[in-house]
Amino acid sequence: TSSPATLQFSASSQVSEAVEDENMDEHDSKNMDEPMIDAVPVESLYQFYLEDFETIKRSKMIEVFNLDTYQGKVKDPETGYDSTNGCTVIAPLIAAQHLKSVYPGISDLHIENVIDLQAPKVLADVRTKLNLPKDALIIPSDVHDFLLDKSILKQEQFLGACGGNIQDEDHLGAFINMLAAKGTKEKRSNGYKKVAAALFFHEHVISVIKMVFPNGKCWYDVVDSLPYEKEKNVKPKRKCNFKFFGINNGESKVEEESAEEFCALRIRCKDLRSLEAALKWYSLSKFTDDDCTYINSHHWDEKRCYFDPRVFQAFVWTDLAQGI
């Protein structure tokens, strides 16, 4: 097992404080040609953060749950509704439903209903408005504009956007700091805000939702709607019974399918350290062999970020209109 010192990259480092104006040094052509002597190979980083992720899972500070559906499962020939390639809609809809909830968070069933019932209708409406064919990918900013027009999200809830190199401590740290933001004193959240984000990375969008409990404790859930093969080490599906939320979820809308092989995932992180580890593991797990070859031979250059597999962008929202 490689150590942080060997990798020159500490997984246990604290998240750096975000700055309002980040001035990035301009990379010229010489930078791209410099040998990456000190760079840690992506393959080594992945192995290290996988081990870090699994270690935190064993401590129960990260828990992984199966959901009973995934994007692309719904294909209704009668209505034409289809959740395929729906992540750009699913992620912000989950964020919006989380922020609307009067409870600290939303149940699995609520998320499953977003994926299977709400998202296919919104997807059809967005594609129709943009004159896009069925199953077409949609630009995240176009979806957010649509949701604003429909008042599903409100402009005064918008905290901001951030992005850059997901492997960069400062860039990822700026996103995590937005999720951790405290607001003005407010009874139901003890001065904390519920926050939710849609995170665009590697041609996919996931949700990150911050649950705030009455005592001020915060958990962070990463929701990925892509179909994952169910694994034995994934905690069995809960019956959506968040008793500590005071939620009565009623009956599931979908019959239990024991033969179902795929599921979306809900990754629960019980502090910021766990969230940081989960996002680092998640991002590294998405890189292909070609991505690794590119990253191992190219410094990050914001001028070329649209061609760089490390690039991410996040839209962050809150349940309160007050400033941070």
N, C-alpha and C positions, 0 to 999 in steps of 0.2 A: 504494500500500500504506500502510495506516494504521500509525502507530508507537505503541508503548506509551504514550508521553507524550501523544499525541493522544487516545488512548482512556482515559487516566487509569487504566489497568489493566495492570499489567506481567505478561506471560506468563512472564517469566524470574525472577519473584520467588521467593524461597525459601519452602518450606512452613513456615508458622508452627508453633511448638510447641503441642501440644494441652495444655489445662488440665483438671484433674480436674473442677472445678465451674465451668461456664460460666454466668454470670449475664447473661441477655439483658434489655435494657431493654424495658419493656412499651410497646407501641405503642397509643396511644389513637386515637380517631376522627380527630383532627386530622392525625395522621401520614399517614393514608390520603388526605387531601385536599390535602396539600402538593404543589405542582408539583415534578416530578422533573427539576429544572434540570440537575443534575450527573450524572444517570444516562446511561450510554452505551446507545444502542439495542441491543437484542438482535441485530438484523441485523448491526450493525457488529462486535459482539463475535464473532459466529459467523465472519465473514469473517476477522477477525484470527487467531482460534484455528485455523481451517482452514489458513491459511497457515503458522502456527507448527507445526501437526501435520505438514504436508507437508515443511516444512524439516527437521524432526527425522527424518522418514522417509528423506529423501535422505542424511542422515548415518549411516543404518543403526542409530540408537539406538532407533528404532521400526520394527518389521517387522510386516506384516499377512499372515496366512496363511488360505487357504481350508480349511475342513473338508469332509469328504465327505458330510455330512448336515446336518440342521437340524430344529428342533422342528416337528412337524406332518407330517413326511415319512412316519413310520410310522403306518399305519392298517391294522390287521390285523382283518378282519371275522370270522375264525374265533375268535380269542381275545378280541376286543373291545379289545385294547390299542391305545392311540392316544397319540401324544406332543403332540397339539394343545393349545395353552394350557398347556404343561407347564413353563414357565420357573421357576415357584416351586419345583418339585421338581428340575429339571435343575441349576440353579445350586448349591444346597447339596450335591447328590450329587457334582457335579464337585469341590466343595471337600472333601468327605469322602474321595473317592478320592485326591485330591492329598495329603492329610494322612496317609493310610495307606501311601502309596508309600514304599519304602525308598530311592528315588532322589530327586534334587533336584526332579524334576517328573514329570508324566505325559505319555505320548505322545498324538498326535492320535487314534490308534486307540482308546486308552483313553477319551478324551472322547467319541468317536463311539459307542462301545459304551454309555456312560452314556445318551446321548441316545436311541439306538435300541432298546436292550435293557433296561437297568435302569429308566430313568425311566418308560416306559409301565406297567410292572407296579406300581411304587410309586404312580404317579398313580391307577391304578384302586383300589388299596388305600386311599389317602387319601380319595378321593371316596366310596368305600363307607362308610368309617368316619364321615365327616361328612355322609352322606346327601345328597350332591350329585349332580346329573345329569352325564352324560358331557359332556366338553369344558368343564365349569364352571371358572371362575377360582377359585383357592384363595388364601387369605390366607397370606402367608409365615410368620407366627408359628405358624399351625396346622401347617404342614409341618415346621417345626423341632421342634415338640412331638412329632410323629409319628416323626421321625428319632431323637429322643432315646429315645422309648419302645422303638424297635427296635434301639437301641445302634449305629445307623449313625454317629451323632455322640454324643459323651459330654459330659456337663455340665462335667466338669473341663477340657475343651478350650476352653470358651467364654471368650473374652477380653472380650467386651462388645458393646454396640450403640451406634451413634452415628447422627446424622442432622441434618437441618435444611435449609438453603438450599444447594443444590449450587453456586450461583454465589458463595457467601460464602467468602472465603479461610480464615477460621477454621473453619467447619463442614467444608469439604472437607479442610482441613489436619488436622483431628482424625482423620478416617478414614485419611488417608495415613500419619499418625504411628502409628496402630495397626498398619497393615500393616508398617511399618518397625521395629517393636518388637524390641529385643534381650532375650534371656532370660539365665538363669544359664549359667555355663560348662558346655558339654556337647560331648563329643568330636566326634560326627558332624555338628554344625552350627556348631562354632567359636563358641559363645556366641549364635548367632542361632537364631531359631525359623522353621520353615516356618509360614506363615500363609496362611489362605484366607478369603474373604469372599463372602457373597451380598449384592449391592447392588440394592436395590429403588428404581427411579426411573421415572417416567412410565409407570406401570402395566406395568412389565416388570422382570425380575430377571436380572442378569448375574453371572458369577463373576469374582473377581479373586484370582489365586493367586500366592503369592510363592515363587519357587524359590531355594534357598540352596545354593551350591556349596561344596566343601571349603575353598576359599581365603577364604570369607566373602563373596564377591561375590553380589549378589542381582539377579534379574530378576523382573519382574512381568508376568503374562499376564492380559489381559482376554478373557474368553470369552463371546461373545454367541451364543445358540442360535437367534436369529431368522433367517429366510431372507433373505439379501442377494443381489442380482443380482451375479453375478461380473463383476469389472472387469478390464480389461487391465493396470491398474497394481497389481493384487494379486499378490503373489509366488505362483508356481505351487505346487500342493499338494505338500508333502513326502511321502515314503513312510513317514512315521512312524518314521524311523530316527534316534533320538537316540543316536548312538554314544557321545557323551560322558557319557550317562547309564548306559551299560552295559546298555541294554535290548534284548532280542531280541523284536521285536514280532510276528514270524511273518507269516502271510498276512492280508491285509485281509478282513474279513467281507463286504464289498460289492464287487461287480464295478465296475470303472471305468466311469463313465457320462460320456463326453465331451460328450454332449448336455445334461447336467444344467446348468440355468441358475442355480440358486440354491445357496447354501451358508451355513453358520454361519461366524463369524469368530473367529480367535484373534489378538489384537493383542499383540505382545511389546514390552515396554518395558524397556530395559536399565539404567535408573536411576530414581530418584524424580522427577527433573525431567521425564523422558519420560512417566512414569505420570500426573503432574499434567496435562501437556499433552493426553494422550490422553483423560483423563476430562473435561476442560473441552471439548474438541472434541466428544466423544461426547454429552455432555449438551446442548450447544447445538444439535447436529444433530437432536435429537428434538423440538424445539419447533415446534408448528404456527403458522400465522398468528394464530390466536386466542390461543395461548399468548403470542406476542410482543406482541400488543396488550395483554394483561393485565399482563405483566411491565413493559412500558414505561410503564404508567400506575399501578402499585401498588408501594409499598414492601413489602418482606418483613415479614410480621406472623405471629408464631408462633401467635397465636390463630386465624388463618385458614389455617394451613399445609395442612390437608387439601384445600383448594380451590386451592392454589397449585401451578402446574406445576413450580416449582423444588424442591419438597420431595423429599428422599431419606431412606432408612433403610438402614443396613448392619448385618449380623450378622457378627461376626468370630470366627474359630476358629484354634486353633494345634495343632501336633502334640505339644506338651509340656504337662504339667500345672502346671509351676512358674509362679509369678507373673512379671509383666513385670519 
